[in-house]
Amino acid sequence: MIITQSPTVEALIQFAKRAARSAAPVLLTGESGTGKELFAQLVHQSSPRATQPFIPVNCAAISENLFESELFGHEKGAFSGAIATREGRFEAAKGGTLFLDEVGEIPLSLQSKLLRVLESKTFERVGSSTSIEHDVRIVAATNRDLKQAVDDGDFRLDLLHRINVLTLDIPPLRQRVADIPVLALHFVDAFRSESEIAIEGFDSAAMKLLAKYDWPGNIRELRNVIHRACVLTDQPRISTDHLGIELERKGDSPQQGPPSENARLPNQWLHMNLDEVERQIITAAIKAFGNRQVVAEKLGISPRTLTNKMRRYREIESESKAA
């Protein structure tokens, strides 16, 4: 399930569902931790292949000498240690979707063979000359610039063209500020059972810190931060002390000046004051939960304060339209 309040991500979800209706390869691009596998699963689940297997392959985790066997399988005795015939990922994904995660890490020496398999729709197990037909939909993902990799001689241009029919570029979390509160609260729901405390949500300072942090590890990092906070918190509302994150400072020394002067903010915060950050958080939370009483409790503010802030936001919006 993809949790979002971002119009950009909502548009990507709709695009993924349209792409799912075809058999065309899909390439998912974006930084590590942005949720590329979730989009791959969405493409599969929205496709006519949804009842068939979804087989993920982490290309970065397979050693070069085992890569061919992992993808295409091997016959008994094909190499030292091959004590039995084994089917590969292409066979396991028959009729379904093969998700090639970190496709840019496939060794150059094996890219030509993968290209031939994709174009011919046949492959041979290692140690066999018998061709096996496959009916597999390819979804690939990468956090690398594959065009640059082509220029550097690390990735085949013809393979890039083969897997890059439909492209979804998933934005990093720092460009999806409205998603931060709803994702953070979702992860609290997921991990609150691991705490001895009945966790209600965050205090306002903690939520503001989550919104201002740069999230270099994206959603994966946010998930880990909230998981740790749920384990460590000794009070109903998670505070900044439990998050274990801080705004990075400019300069070589972390002691150069106060955080307010040296904090490194994401690009979209450079022209946004603290009131606007708070407005983004509250607006997104209201869209997600609807009930203002619940929102106030989860954000660690009183219902009256929330009402006053919402009234002020409406006034600002009216003044802006009038201008």
Secondary structure, 3 states (H helix, E strand, C coil): CCCCCCHHHHHHHHHHHHHHCCCCCEEEECCCCCCHHHHHHHHHHCCCCCCCCEEEEEHHHCCHHHHHHHHHCECCCCCCCCCCCECCHHHHCCCCEEEEECHHHCCHHHHHHHHHHHHHCEECCECCCCCEECCCEEEEEECCCHHHHHHCCCCCHHHHHHHCCEEEECCCHHHCCCHHHHHHHHHHHHHHHHCCCCCCEECHHHHHHHHHCCCCCHHHHHHHHHHHHHHHCCCCEECHHHHCCCCCECCCCCCCCCHHHHECCCHHHCCCCHHHHHHHHHHHHHHHHCCHHHHHHHHCCCHHHHHHHHHHHHHHHHHHHHC
